[in-house]
Amino acid sequence: MVRITTFVPLPPTYRGGTEEYAYQVARGLSESVPVRILTTRVRWDPTASPVPTGRAELATLPAFELFERPVVHGRQAMHEVERSVADSSLLHLHMPFPTVERPLAVRAKAAGVPLVLTYHMDAHIGRPAISRFVEGAYRATSAHPALDRASVVVSNSLGYARDSPVLSRHLAKVRVIRKGVDPDRLGLSRAPTDPSPAAAPLPETWRAATGRRVLFVGRLVPYKGLPVLLRGFARFLEQGGEPTTLFLAGRGPQEQRLRSLVNELSLADKVVLLGFVPDLLLGPLYRQADVAACTSVSRLESTPTTLEEAAAFGTPVLGSSLPGADESIPSDGVRGILVPPFDVDGIARGLRKLLGQPRPIPPSQIRTWMDVAQEYRALFRELGALGADD
């Protein structure tokens, strides 16, 4: 039986950009072919709403977390890797997955099984004092050996592939498959006046806000550039920007630092930390926001999913001009603006421009995860792993 085995570092209850991409693609593929997903229980949250996996079978490998990465270990794990090579028509691994990449690639190459690696980001491993050495060792012993043996390497943008110190060495193998959005999760399949009956009410702070609303959605982590966004927002207000509230929807390790910075910048009455926001509220927030902002500052994220989701509603977006961002995030001065990373004045100018003009018309078509899965299906057929009817 045709089987695609997909390897994903973190489980579907962890709602990061890599996980949304990986599980949505597996879900789409599982509609027509058997798909088995191998992941870990690192950061498993039984109370969270998982990314849907459709008809795909889900299994876990024994692992522990080190340097914020899952480390798969033990004889059972290697047995599962060997079994996946023997049982599969094609192997699909989402990088970075340090302790699985090389063993899988070596076995796949020896067995003649096609291996597709989707490269999401240049891994940042370890604390600053040791990261250079740890990352160098990871690239030399895992990333490059896996990429050397892969049949195809997928990136969500050509600009990112060219700029990455790792992926740029393997450009001959790179195919670009851009991300999508989930219209059901966002409520895009419903009319704005027909909200889900299960939807919770919007936060009181959101409903009570006067003036304009700028929205950030995501984890409160360093690479999202939130301190820069806060300083840019403060600069916008200092320069006479119209009354506006900045809402930060999400949670993460930077929360206390951000609260301190809000007070330091005298923004206590202009910035609201919403905390965790359930999926059912995301669509209404995007639809009602005047601007969605995510000014990321590193290659850990060049194309924030939140900006692509907001753009699907016609909400103007403010992002960073990291390599490849302009391939999927609008930057025409109307639907969106990309500014250089760490550019506080650029953020202030971008907010002033986007808030000072009429809201654009929502797009007539949006790219969904099913569209992404179709492109993968075509790639897998090209590699001989699927038939014309699959």
C-alpha positions in Angstrom: 0.0 0.0 0.0 1.2 3.5 -0.8 2.3 5.3 2.3 3.8 8.6 3.1 5.6 8.9 6.4 5.9 12.4 7.7 8.3 13.4 10.5 7.4 16.5 12.6 9.5 17.6 15.6 6.7 18.8 17.9 3.2 17.4 18.4 0.0 18.9 16.9 -1.0 20.4 20.3 1.9 22.8 19.9 0.6 25.6 17.6 3.7 27.0 16.0 4.2 27.9 12.3 6.1 24.8 11.5 3.5 22.6 13.1 0.6 24.3 11.4 2.4 23.8 8.0 3.4 20.2 8.6 0.1 18.9 10.0 -2.1 20.8 7.6 -0.1 19.3 4.6 -0.3 15.8 6.1 -4.1 16.4 6.6 -4.5 17.3 3.0 -2.5 14.4 1.7 -4.3 12.0 3.8 -7.5 12.7 1.9 -6.2 10.5 -1.0 -3.3 8.5 0.3 -2.3 6.8 3.6 -0.2 9.1 5.7 1.6 8.2 8.9 3.0 10.9 11.1 5.9 10.4 13.5 6.4 13.1 16.1 7.3 13.5 19.8 5.5 14.3 23.0 7.8 17.2 23.7 5.6 20.2 24.8 2.5 18.1 24.5 -0.4 19.9 26.0 -3.5 17.8 26.5 -5.6 20.9 27.1 -4.8 22.6 23.8 -6.8 22.4 20.6 -4.5 20.5 18.2 -3.8 21.2 14.6 -6.1 18.9 12.6 -4.4 15.9 11.1 -7.4 14.5 9.1 -7.1 10.8 8.3 -3.4 10.6 9.0 -2.2 8.0 11.6 -0.2 9.6 14.5 2.5 8.0 16.4 5.2 9.3 18.8 8.9 8.7 19.2 10.6 8.7 22.6 12.3 12.1 23.1 13.4 14.7 25.6 14.0 18.4 25.1 17.5 19.9 24.9 18.3 23.5 23.8 14.6 23.9 23.0 14.8 21.0 20.5 13.3 17.5 20.8 16.1 14.9 21.0 14.8 11.5 19.9 16.7 8.6 21.5 16.8 4.9 22.0 16.6 1.6 20.2 12.8 1.9 19.8 13.1 5.2 18.0 15.7 3.9 15.5 13.5 0.9 14.9 10.7 3.2 14.0 12.9 5.1 11.6 14.0 1.9 9.9 10.4 0.7 9.7 9.3 3.9 8.1 11.9 3.4 5.4 10.8 -0.1 4.7 7.1 0.6 4.8 7.0 3.9 2.9 6.8 5.0 -0.7 8.1 8.4 0.3 9.5 10.0 3.4 8.8 13.6 4.3 10.7 15.3 7.1 10.2 18.9 8.5 13.5 20.5 9.5 15.1 21.2 11.9 14.8 17.8 13.5 18.4 17.3 14.6 18.6 13.6 15.8 16.3 12.2 13.1 17.5 14.0 9.9 20.8 12.2 9.3 19.8 8.6 10.3 16.7 8.8 8.2 18.5 10.3 5.2 21.2 7.7 5.3 18.7 4.8 5.4 16.5 6.3 2.8 19.4 6.8 0.4 20.6 3.2 0.9 17.1 1.9 0.3 16.3 4.1 -2.7 13.2 5.6 -1.0 12.6 9.3 -2.0 13.2 11.8 0.8 11.7 15.3 0.8 13.0 17.7 3.4 10.9 20.8 4.1 13.3 23.4 5.5 11.5 25.8 7.7 14.3 27.8 9.3 17.9 28.0 10.3 18.0 26.4 13.7 19.0 28.5 16.7 20.3 26.0 19.2 21.6 26.8 22.7 22.3 30.0 24.6 24.3 32.8 22.9 27.6 31.8 24.6 27.6 28.4 23.0 25.1 28.6 20.1 27.8 29.2 17.5 29.6 26.0 18.4 26.4 23.9 18.9 24.8 25.2 15.6 28.1 24.6 13.8 28.2 21.0 15.0 24.5 20.5 14.1 25.0 21.8 10.6 28.1 19.7 10.0 26.8 16.4 11.5 23.1 16.5 10.7 21.7 19.3 8.5 24.2 19.2 5.6 24.4 15.4 5.5 20.6 15.1 5.4 20.3 17.8 2.7 23.0 16.2 0.7 21.1 12.9 0.5 17.6 14.4 0.0 15.7 14.0 -3.2 14.2 17.5 -3.0 14.3 20.3 -0.5 11.3 22.5 -0.1 11.4 26.1 1.1 8.5 28.5 1.5 10.5 31.2 -0.4 13.4 31.5 -2.8 14.7 34.6 -1.0 15.0 32.7 2.2 16.8 29.7 0.5 19.3 32.1 -1.1 20.0 33.9 2.1 20.2 30.9 4.5 23.9 29.9 5.2 22.7 26.3 5.2 20.1 26.1 2.4 22.1 28.3 0.0 24.5 25.4 -0.3 21.8 23.2 -1.7 19.9 25.5 -4.1 20.0 23.0 -6.9 17.5 20.8 -4.9 15.2 23.6 -3.7 11.6 23.8 -4.7 9.4 26.7 -3.4 6.0 25.8 -2.0 4.4 28.8 -0.2 2.3 28.5 2.9 -1.5 28.6 3.0 -4.3 29.4 5.5 -7.1 27.3 7.0 -10.4 29.0 6.1 -12.4 26.9 8.5 -10.2 27.7 11.5 -10.5 31.4 10.7 -14.1 31.5 9.9 -13.5 32.6 6.3 -16.0 30.1 5.0 -18.7 32.0 6.9 -20.2 35.4 6.3 -19.0 38.1 8.8 -22.6 38.3 10.0 -22.8 34.6 10.6 -20.3 33.8 13.4 -19.9 30.3 14.8 -22.5 29.6 17.6 -19.7 28.2 19.7 -17.6 31.3 19.5 -16.7 33.0 22.8 -17.3 36.8 23.1 -14.4 39.0 22.1 -12.4 40.3 25.1 -13.9 43.2 26.9 -10.7 45.2 26.4 -11.0 44.7 22.7 -14.6 45.8 22.5 -14.1 48.8 24.8 -11.1 50.1 22.9 -11.6 53.6 21.3 -9.8 54.6 18.1 -7.9 52.2 15.9 -6.7 48.7 16.7 -3.3 47.2 15.8 -3.1 43.4 16.4 -0.2 41.0 16.9 -0.9 37.3 17.1 1.9 34.8 18.0 4.2 33.5 20.7 5.9 36.1 22.8 9.4 35.1 21.9 12.6 37.1 21.0 12.6 36.5 17.2 9.1 38.0 16.9 10.7 41.5 17.5 8.0 42.6 20.0 10.3 45.1 21.8 11.0 46.8 18.5 7.2 46.8 17.7 6.5 48.4 21.0 9.1 51.1 20.5 7.8 51.8 17.0 4.3 52.0 18.3 5.4 54.5 20.9 7.2 56.5 18.3 4.0 56.5 16.2 2.1 58.0 19.1 4.8 60.5 20.0 4.7 61.8 16.4 1.0 62.6 16.7 -0.5 59.3 15.5 -4.3 59.0 15.9 -5.7 57.3 19.0 -4.8 53.6 18.7 -4.5 50.5 20.9 -1.9 47.8 20.3 -3.2 44.3 21.2 -0.7 41.4 21.8 -2.5 38.0 21.5 -0.4 35.2 22.7 1.8 34.0 25.5 5.5 33.1 25.9 8.7 33.6 27.8 9.0 37.3 27.0 5.7 38.3 28.7 7.2 39.9 31.8 9.9 41.7 29.9 7.2 43.1 27.6 5.1 44.2 30.5 8.1 46.1 31.9 8.8 47.7 28.6 5.2 48.8 28.2 5.5 50.6 31.5 8.9 52.0 30.7 7.5 53.5 27.4 4.4 54.9 29.3 2.1 52.7 27.1 0.1 51.1 29.9 -3.2 52.6 28.6 -2.3 51.9 24.9 -1.1 48.3 24.9 -3.2 45.3 26.0 -1.7 41.8 26.4 -4.6 39.5 25.6 -2.9 36.2 26.5 -3.9 33.0 24.8 -6.7 33.5 22.2 -8.7 30.5 21.0 -9.0 29.7 17.4 -12.7 30.7 17.3 -11.7 34.3 18.1 -8.9 34.7 15.6 -11.1 35.4 12.6 -13.2 38.1 14.3 -10.0 39.8 15.6 -8.3 39.8 12.2 -11.5 41.0 10.6 -11.9 43.9 13.1 -8.3 44.9 13.4 -7.2 48.0 11.4 -3.6 46.7 11.0 -2.0 43.3 11.8 1.7 43.6 12.8 4.5 41.1 13.2 7.9 42.7 12.8 10.2 39.7 13.2 13.9 40.2 13.5 15.6 37.0 12.5 15.6 34.1 9.9 13.8 32.0 12.5 10.7 33.5 10.9 10.7 35.4 7.6 7.0 35.0 6.7 4.8 35.1 9.8 1.7 33.0 9.4 -0.3 35.6 11.2 0.3 38.2 8.5 -0.8 35.8 5.8 -3.9 35.0 7.8 -4.7 38.7 8.3 -4.1 39.5 4.6 -6.7 36.8 3.7 -9.3 39.1 5.5 -8.0 42.2 3.6 -6.5 43.5 6.9 -3.4 45.6 6.1 -0.2 44.0 7.4 3.0 45.5 8.8 6.0 43.1 8.7 9.7 42.9 8.3 11.6 42.8 5.0 13.5 39.6 5.9 14.6 37.5 3.0 11.7 36.0 1.1 9.0 37.9 3.0 7.9 39.8 -0.1 7.1 36.5 -1.9 4.0 35.9 0.3 3.3 39.0 2.3 1.8 42.0 0.4 4.0 45.1 0.4 2.4 47.6 -1.9 1.8 50.3 0.6 -2.0 49.6 0.7 -2.4 45.9 1.6 0.8 45.9 3.5 4.3 47.4 4.2 7.5 45.6 5.0 10.2 47.5 6.9 13.8 46.5 7.7 14.2 44.5 10.9 14.8 46.7 14.0 13.7 49.8 12.2 11.7 51.7 14.9 11.1 54.7 12.7 10.0 52.5 9.8 7.4 50.9 12.0 6.1 54.3 13.0 5.9 55.4 9.4 4.3 52.2 8.3 1.6 52.5 11.0 0.9 56.1 10.0 0.5 55.2 6.4 -1.6 52.1 6.8 -3.9 53.7 9.4 -4.3 56.8 7.4 -5.9 55.3 4.3 -9.1 53.3 3.5 -9.0 49.6 4.2 -8.3 47.5 1.1 -10.9 45.2 -0.4 -10.5 41.6 0.8 -8.9 39.3 -1.8 -11.3 37.3 -4.0 -9.2 34.2 -3.7 -7.0 32.9 -0.9 -4.3 30.2 -0.9 -5.4 27.4 1.4 -3.5 24.4 3.0 -5.4 22.2 0.5 -3.7 24.1 -2.3 -0.3 23.5 -0.6 -1.1 19.8 -0.2 -1.9 19.6 -3.9 1.5 21.0 -4.8 3.2 18.4 -2.6 1.0 15.7 -4.2 2.3 16.8 -7.6 5.9 16.8 -6.3 5.5 13.3 -4.9 4.1 12.0 -8.2 7.1 13.5 -10.0 9.3 11.5 -7.6 7.4 8.3 -8.5 6.0 7.8 -5.0 2.3 8.4 -6.1 0.3 7.2 -9.1 -1.8 9.4 -11.3 -5.0 8.5 -9.3 -3.5 9.3 -5.8 
